[in-house]
Amino acid sequence: MTLLFLKIFGWLIAHTPEFLLHFTAWLLGPVVLLLPKRRQIVFSNLHHAFPKRARAWHRKIALKSSRRLIETGMLSLASPFMSDARLRRVARATPSFDAALARRIAENPESPGVIGTLHLAYWESLTWLALFTEYRGEVGVVFRPLKNNDLNAWIKSTRERHGLKLFSRRDGLFEIFRVMKRRGVISILFDQNAGHHGALTTFLGRVCSTTEFPGTLVEKYNARLTIIYPRRYGFWRIGYECVDIVTGGSAIDATIALNRWLENALSNDDNMCASWLWSHGRWRSQNWPTLRFRYHTKNDYLDADLAAHGFTRATMPRKTRVWVRFPSGEIAPAQLAAALPIFRDLRQSRPDTQLTLFAPAAALAALKPLIDDGTADYMRELPRGALASRCYFKKLRLEYPDVFVNLDESARADREAKSTRSPQRFGLVRPGQRRPRLTDVYEAPADFLATNPAPSVLWRKLFEHFGLPEEGKAESLKD
């Protein structure tokens, strides 16, 4: 039924006048930003990536990106029902593309190649490339298969229509290697949300997990690395651009070089920036709740990546926004002092953390050593009164925190934490207690609570539950 619906819908889009489709995308783009979760993702991504840009610029890019998301979806559905002649009216090869192809043919047409593709608007149109080139070597595209077998088979057949071969990430690995051995070309979408299978790097200053497969193929087969991407010139009007990427030949060099090129493109070209799909979850690979406060990855390229940007782990940008709210009531200075090592260990374990502490006025003096030694970035006084406090935290939602650790166990504090719209809200749950406004909780064992542990001990267990190494076992910063 899903496949039939998509075919009918795609046929209708393909036979609808383009000016009506353009108007539809213009209308529906803002609707994407009306969806609370999607709006939060878009503006959080933009605010983290470009914190110094004006809010008006964020809104402009968000709106353009959302409209281009609709344009891309409609073209993906319609293209199987469009003639080659019409596809050539939609897309064209630019001079950079023609020049790169001429260099490849002139220099070494038999060498294997790796194409890095970007998650930009119209990126699926790259399967039409055979319409715009005289290159007739073997070209394979790595894709992520769908769970619906019938739908997956139909999409695969439509994308192979112009001679490219699609290989599944799941079970096409050996076919990919065979293409490379035959000196063919493999195209791979590289992104910054590759999960456990990616490499730990940074992107636009934030720690992420980057697709390393393009770099692996470059190193293994001494392949040439290029980026091919569609540049939008208007509604359903694109030109293919091609850029040669110079690397040292290693997987690490290639992976970092791809990210560096994309960082520069997004930072300096508003057209490219608006075409990146900001409404997709980005930088999600290091945010598993129980591992939130430590790095976890298959391959660690972080030191090499930071060195390429002129940083070390000790000096790297702090862009993972962690907010910690202390209890509103009175806390003994000795207990606050005993809690300071928790945050120093957090600084060592996740040096990318931008740590903000919220505490009553009476507690600020005891926490000030964390500011003095650079462990914490900001310290803010909790407002007095329930209404003032609620309004205060609601206003802070435009700062887009990533993690809110609520050490105050009251329902009021949980409501305030939720009002910040932080995607992860952590806290401690005692037996028989419920804290539904938190996203993840540490369920303290009854026998442990029976020992009447000090607050600092409880807080340590809470942070350890969410990935902080045990006391004294946090990795030292690498200079």
HUJO-V554100 format. One record per residue. RES is the residue in three letters. SS is DSSP state (hx for helix, st for strand, lp for the rest). PHI is phi in radians with two decimals (NA if undefined). BURIAL is b if it has 9 or more other C-alpha atoms within 8 Angstrom, else e. Layout:
res | ss | phi | burial
RES | SS | PHI | BURIAL
RES | SS | PHI | BURIAL
This chain:
res | ss | phi | burial
MET | lp | NA | e
THR | hx | -1.08 | e
LEU | hx | -1.11 | e
LEU | hx | -1.07 | e
PHE | hx | -1.07 | e
LEU | hx | -1.13 | b
LYS | hx | -1.14 | b
ILE | hx | -1.14 | e
PHE | hx | -1.12 | b
GLY | hx | -1.12 | b
TRP | hx | -1.11 | b
LEU | hx | -1.10 | b
ILE | hx | -1.11 | b
ALA | hx | -1.11 | b
HIS | lp | -1.87 | e
THR | lp | -1.71 | e
PRO | lp | -0.95 | e
GLU | hx | -1.12 | e
PHE | hx | -1.16 | e
LEU | hx | -1.26 | e
LEU | hx | -1.15 | b
HIS | hx | -1.06 | b
PHE | hx | -1.13 | e
THR | hx | -1.11 | e
ALA | hx | -1.13 | b
TRP | hx | -1.09 | b
LEU | hx | -1.33 | e
LEU | hx | -1.40 | b
GLY | hx | -0.94 | b
PRO | hx | -1.09 | b
VAL | hx | -1.10 | e
VAL | hx | -0.99 | b
LEU | hx | -1.38 | b
LEU | hx | -1.46 | e
LEU | lp | -1.33 | e
PRO | hx | -0.94 | e
LYS | hx | -1.16 | e
ARG | hx | -1.17 | b
ARG | hx | -1.06 | b
GLN | hx | -1.08 | b
ILE | hx | -1.12 | b
VAL | hx | -1.04 | b
PHE | hx | -1.31 | b
SER | hx | -1.15 | b
ASN | hx | -1.02 | b
LEU | hx | -1.17 | b
HIS | hx | -1.18 | b
HIS | hx | -1.20 | b
ALA | hx | -1.27 | b
PHE | lp | -2.32 | e
PRO | lp | -1.16 | e
LYS | lp | -1.57 | e
ARG | lp | -1.34 | e
ALA | lp | -1.20 | e
ARG | hx | -1.03 | e
ALA | hx | -1.10 | e
TRP | hx | -1.15 | e
HIS | hx | -0.99 | b
ARG | hx | -1.13 | b
LYS | hx | -1.09 | e
ILE | hx | -1.14 | b
ALA | hx | -1.07 | b
LEU | hx | -1.19 | b
LYS | hx | -1.09 | b
SER | hx | -1.11 | b
SER | hx | -1.18 | b
ARG | hx | -1.17 | b
ARG | hx | -1.22 | b
LEU | hx | -1.09 | b
ILE | hx | -1.15 | b
GLU | hx | -0.99 | b
THR | hx | -1.13 | b
GLY | hx | -1.08 | e
MET | hx | -1.15 | b
LEU | hx | -1.17 | b
SER | hx | -1.08 | b
LEU | hx | -1.29 | b
ALA | hx | -1.43 | b
SER | hx | -1.01 | b
PRO | hx | -1.09 | e
PHE | hx | -1.88 | e
MET | lp | -1.89 | b
SER | lp | -1.26 | e
ASP | hx | -1.04 | e
ALA | hx | -1.09 | e
ARG | hx | -1.23 | e
LEU | hx | -1.06 | b
ARG | hx | -1.22 | b
ARG | hx | -1.36 | e
VAL | hx | -1.32 | b
ALA | st | -2.16 | b
ARG | st | -2.66 | b
ALA | st | -1.52 | b
THR | lp | -1.57 | b
PRO | hx | -1.01 | e
SER | hx | -1.14 | b
PHE | hx | -1.18 | b
ASP | hx | -1.08 | b
ALA | hx | -1.16 | e
ALA | hx | -1.13 | b
LEU | hx | -1.15 | b
ALA | hx | -1.11 | e
ARG | hx | -1.10 | e
ARG | hx | -1.11 | b
ILE | hx | -1.17 | e
ALA | hx | -1.30 | e
GLU | hx | -1.46 | e
ASN | hx | -2.85 | e
PRO | lp | -1.15 | e
GLU | lp | -1.63 | e
SER | lp | -1.36 | b
PRO | lp | -1.18 | b
GLY | st | -2.38 | b
VAL | st | -2.17 | b
ILE | st | -1.90 | b
GLY | st | -1.59 | b
THR | st | -1.96 | b
LEU | lp | -1.93 | b
HIS | lp | -1.44 | b
LEU | st | -1.81 | b
ALA | lp | -0.95 | b
TYR | lp | 1.25 | b
TRP | hx | -1.12 | b
GLU | hx | -1.19 | e
SER | hx | -1.20 | b
LEU | hx | -1.10 | b
THR | hx | -1.25 | b
TRP | hx | -1.59 | b
LEU | hx | -0.94 | b
ALA | hx | -1.08 | b
LEU | hx | -1.27 | e
PHE | hx | -2.12 | e
THR | lp | -2.51 | e
GLU | lp | -1.62 | e
TYR | lp | -1.19 | e
ARG | lp | -2.13 | e
GLY | lp | -1.27 | e
GLU | lp | -1.33 | b
VAL | st | -2.25 | b
GLY | st | -2.08 | b
VAL | st | -2.13 | b
VAL | st | -1.50 | b
PHE | st | -2.36 | b
ARG | lp | -1.70 | e
PRO | lp | -1.20 | e
LEU | lp | -1.53 | e
LYS | lp | -1.30 | e
ASN | lp | -1.37 | e
ASN | hx | -1.11 | e
ASP | hx | -1.13 | e
LEU | hx | -1.12 | b
ASN | hx | -1.10 | b
ALA | hx | -1.12 | e
TRP | hx | -1.16 | e
ILE | hx | -1.10 | e
LYS | hx | -1.07 | b
SER | hx | -1.17 | e
THR | hx | -1.22 | e
ARG | hx | -1.37 | b
GLU | lp | -1.60 | b
ARG | lp | -1.00 | e
HIS | lp | -1.85 | b
GLY | lp | 1.90 | e
LEU | lp | -1.31 | b
LYS | st | -1.92 | e
LEU | st | -1.73 | b
PHE | st | -2.10 | b
SER | st | -1.20 | b
ARG | lp | -1.09 | b
ARG | lp | -1.40 | e
ASP | lp | -2.36 | e
GLY | lp | -1.88 | b
LEU | hx | -1.06 | b
PHE | hx | -1.20 | e
GLU | hx | -1.15 | e
ILE | hx | -1.07 | b
PHE | hx | -1.12 | e
ARG | hx | -1.15 | e
VAL | hx | -1.07 | b
MET | hx | -1.13 | b
LYS | hx | -1.14 | b
ARG | lp | -1.50 | e
ARG | lp | 1.11 | b
GLY | lp | -1.60 | b
VAL | st | -2.20 | b
ILE | st | -2.10 | b
SER | st | -1.84 | b
ILE | st | -2.35 | b
LEU | st | -1.35 | b
PHE | lp | -1.82 | b
ASP | lp | -2.39 | b
GLN | lp | -2.04 | b
ASN | st | -2.40 | b
ALA | lp | -1.55 | b
GLY | hx | 1.16 | b
HIS | hx | -1.14 | b
HIS | hx | -1.50 | e
GLY | lp | -1.63 | b
ALA | st | -1.92 | b
LEU | st | -1.24 | b
THR | st | -2.50 | b
THR | st | -2.12 | b
PHE | st | -2.53 | b
LEU | lp | 0.91 | e
GLY | lp | 1.51 | b
ARG | st | -1.86 | b
VAL | st | -1.20 | b
CYS | st | -2.66 | b
SER | st | -2.05 | b
THR | st | -1.72 | b
THR | lp | -0.95 | b
GLU | lp | -1.85 | b
PHE | hx | -1.08 | e
PRO | hx | -1.00 | b
GLY | hx | -1.13 | b
THR | hx | -1.07 | b
LEU | hx | -1.19 | b
VAL | hx | -1.04 | b
GLU | hx | -1.22 | b
LYS | hx | -1.19 | e
TYR | hx | -2.02 | b
ASN | lp | 0.87 | b
ALA | lp | -1.56 | b
ARG | st | -1.37 | b
LEU | st | -2.04 | b
THR | st | -2.35 | b
ILE | st | -2.01 | b
ILE | st | -2.10 | b
TYR | st | -2.59 | b
PRO | st | -1.58 | b
ARG | st | -1.73 | b
ARG | st | -1.42 | b
TYR | st | -1.95 | e
GLY | st | 3.05 | e
PHE | lp | -1.08 | e
TRP | lp | 0.91 | b
ARG | st | -2.37 | b
ILE | st | -2.38 | b
GLY | st | -2.23 | b
TYR | st | -1.48 | b
GLU | st | -1.87 | b
CYS | st | -2.38 | b
VAL | st | -2.30 | b
ASP | st | -1.38 | e
ILE | st | -1.88 | b
VAL | lp | -1.56 | e
THR | lp | -2.30 | b
GLY | lp | -1.45 | e
GLY | lp | 1.69 | b
SER | lp | -1.63 | b
ALA | hx | -1.08 | b
ILE | hx | -1.13 | b
ASP | hx | -1.04 | b
ALA | hx | -1.16 | b
THR | hx | -1.11 | b
ILE | hx | -1.17 | b
ALA | hx | -1.10 | b
LEU | hx | -1.08 | b
ASN | hx | -1.12 | b
ARG | hx | -1.09 | b
TRP | hx | -1.10 | e
LEU | hx | -1.16 | e
GLU | hx | -0.98 | b
ASN | hx | -1.13 | e
ALA | hx | -1.13 | b
LEU | hx | -1.20 | b
SER | hx | -1.36 | e
ASN | hx | -2.06 | e
ASP | lp | -2.36 | e
ASP | hx | -1.12 | b
ASN | hx | -1.12 | e
MET | hx | -1.12 | b
CYS | hx | -1.07 | b
ALA | hx | -1.22 | b
SER | hx | -1.48 | b
TRP | st | -1.22 | b
LEU | lp | -1.48 | b
TRP | lp | -1.20 | b
SER | lp | -1.38 | b
HIS | lp | -1.50 | e
GLY | lp | -1.13 | e
ARG | lp | -2.04 | e
TRP | lp | 0.98 | b
ARG | lp | -1.62 | b
SER | lp | -1.30 | b
GLN | lp | -1.96 | b
ASN | lp | -2.17 | e
TRP | lp | -1.08 | e
PRO | hx | -0.91 | b
THR | hx | -1.34 | e
LEU | hx | -2.20 | b
ARG | lp | -1.09 | b
PHE | lp | -1.79 | b
ARG | lp | -2.67 | b
TYR | lp | -1.45 | b
HIS | lp | -2.57 | e
THR | lp | -2.84 | b
LYS | lp | -1.27 | b
ASN | st | -2.25 | e
ASP | st | -1.86 | b
TYR | lp | -1.80 | b
LEU | hx | -1.08 | b
ASP | hx | -1.10 | b
ALA | hx | -1.14 | e
ASP | hx | -1.14 | b
LEU | hx | -1.11 | b
ALA | hx | -1.08 | b
ALA | hx | -1.14 | e
HIS | hx | -1.69 | e
GLY | lp | 1.48 | e
PHE | lp | -2.12 | b
THR | lp | -2.17 | b
ARG | lp | -1.10 | b
ALA | lp | -1.25 | b
THR | lp | -2.01 | e
MET | lp | -1.14 | b
PRO | lp | -1.03 | e
ARG | lp | -1.82 | b
LYS | lp | -2.13 | b
THR | st | -1.59 | b
ARG | st | -1.50 | b
VAL | st | -1.91 | b
TRP | st | -1.90 | b
VAL | st | -2.13 | b
ARG | st | -1.83 | b
PHE | lp | -1.45 | b
PRO | lp | -1.03 | b
SER | lp | -1.26 | e
GLY | lp | -1.30 | e
GLU | lp | -1.28 | e
ILE | lp | -2.18 | e
ALA | lp | -1.09 | e
PRO | hx | -0.94 | e
ALA | hx | -1.12 | e
GLN | hx | -1.23 | b
LEU | hx | -1.14 | b
ALA | hx | -1.09 | b
ALA | hx | -1.20 | e
ALA | hx | -1.52 | b
LEU | hx | -1.02 | b
PRO | hx | -1.06 | e
ILE | hx | -1.01 | b
PHE | hx | -1.37 | b
ARG | hx | -1.22 | b
ASP | hx | -1.16 | b
LEU | hx | -1.10 | b
ARG | hx | -1.07 | b
GLN | hx | -1.29 | b
SER | hx | -1.26 | b
ARG | lp | -2.25 | b
PRO | lp | -1.14 | b
ASP | lp | -1.46 | b
THR | st | -1.27 | b
GLN | st | -1.75 | b
LEU | st | -1.70 | b
THR | st | -2.10 | b
LEU | st | -1.90 | b
PHE | st | -1.98 | b
ALA | st | -2.65 | b
PRO | lp | -1.10 | b
ALA | hx | -0.97 | e
ALA | hx | -1.17 | e
ALA | hx | -1.65 | b
LEU | hx | -1.09 | b
ALA | hx | -1.09 | e
ALA | hx | -1.23 | b
LEU | hx | -1.60 | b
LYS | hx | -1.01 | b
PRO | hx | -0.98 | e
LEU | hx | -1.24 | b
ILE | hx | -1.31 | b
ASP | hx | -1.09 | e
ASP | lp | -1.65 | e
GLY | lp | 1.46 | e
THR | lp | -1.21 | b
ALA | lp | -1.76 | b
ASP | lp | -1.68 | b
TYR | st | -2.46 | e
MET | st | -2.37 | b
ARG | st | -2.23 | e
GLU | st | -1.45 | b
LEU | lp | -1.23 | b
PRO | lp | -1.15 | e
ARG | lp | -1.60 | e
GLY | lp | 1.67 | e
ALA | hx | -1.14 | e
LEU | hx | -1.17 | e
ALA | hx | -1.09 | b
SER | hx | -1.17 | b
ARG | hx | -1.15 | b
CYS | hx | -1.11 | e
TYR | hx | -1.07 | b
PHE | hx | -1.24 | b
LYS | hx | -1.13 | b
LYS | hx | -1.15 | e
LEU | hx | -1.31 | b
ARG | hx | -1.09 | b
LEU | hx | -1.35 | e
GLU | hx | -1.63 | e
TYR | lp | 0.90 | b
PRO | lp | -1.16 | b
ASP | lp | -1.63 | b
VAL | st | -2.40 | b
PHE | st | -2.12 | b
VAL | st | -1.70 | b
ASN | st | -1.76 | b
LEU | lp | -1.44 | b
ASP | lp | -1.46 | b
GLU | lp | -1.64 | b
SER | lp | -1.48 | e
ALA | hx | -1.12 | e
ARG | hx | -1.07 | e
ALA | hx | -1.11 | b
ASP | hx | -1.16 | b
ARG | hx | -1.08 | b
GLU | hx | -1.16 | b
ALA | hx | -1.09 | b
LYS | hx | -1.14 | b
SER | hx | -1.15 | b
THR | lp | -1.33 | b
ARG | lp | 1.09 | b
SER | lp | -1.08 | b
PRO | lp | -1.18 | e
GLN | st | -2.24 | b
ARG | st | -2.26 | b
PHE | st | -1.86 | b
GLY | st | -2.94 | b
LEU | st | -1.80 | b
VAL | st | -2.09 | b
ARG | lp | -1.61 | b
PRO | lp | -0.94 | e
GLY | lp | 1.45 | e
GLN | lp | -1.66 | e
ARG | lp | -2.22 | e
ARG | lp | -2.35 | e
PRO | lp | -1.16 | e
ARG | lp | -1.47 | e
LEU | lp | -1.60 | b
THR | lp | -1.50 | b
ASP | st | -2.57 | b
VAL | st | -2.34 | b
TYR | st | -1.78 | b
GLU | st | -1.53 | e
ALA | lp | -1.20 | b
PRO | lp | -1.10 | e
ALA | hx | -1.09 | e
ASP | hx | -1.20 | e
PHE | hx | -1.22 | b
LEU | hx | -1.15 | b
ALA | lp | -1.13 | e
THR | lp | -1.39 | e
ASN | lp | 0.94 | e
PRO | lp | -1.17 | b
ALA | lp | -1.17 | e
PRO | hx | -0.94 | e
SER | hx | -1.12 | b
VAL | hx | -1.21 | b
LEU | hx | -1.08 | b
TRP | hx | -1.15 | b
ARG | hx | -1.07 | b
LYS | hx | -1.09 | e
LEU | hx | -1.08 | b
PHE | hx | -1.15 | b
GLU | hx | -1.14 | b
HIS | hx | -1.07 | b
PHE | lp | -1.72 | b
GLY | lp | 1.89 | b
LEU | lp | -1.12 | b
PRO | lp | -1.04 | b
GLU | lp | -1.03 | e
GLU | lp | -0.95 | e
GLY | lp | 1.49 | e
LYS | lp | -1.96 | e
ALA | lp | -1.15 | b
GLU | lp | -1.15 | e
SER | lp | -1.26 | e
LEU | lp | -1.13 | e
LYS | lp | -1.69 | e
ASP | lp | -1.51 | e
